[in-house]
């Protein structure tokens, strides 16, 4: 009987220690990753993304587009308007679905 109680206590103690260690290791891994400096390549990549984001907000569109980009864009939009009969291609189309009319037939 005493041996059975000792095994139960051992099992409970083992699960509590396992849970505590798992939590501590998980927390220390998170803290270690925060304290660690970024890889130089990762830092350069993130800096370029942030720089592009700032430039695109400042220009309000494509960064370094230039006049050739604007000309190509207007040419393509005019092609689409001729092909599809005009309309505003800068906004999402307004789609309206109508309910189908069902007729009951006599059997």
PyMOL commands that set and color helices and strands:
alter all, ss='L'
color gray80, all
select helices_A, chain A and resi 2-35+40-59+66-84
alter helices_A, ss='H'
color red, helices_A
deselect
rebuild
show_as cartoon
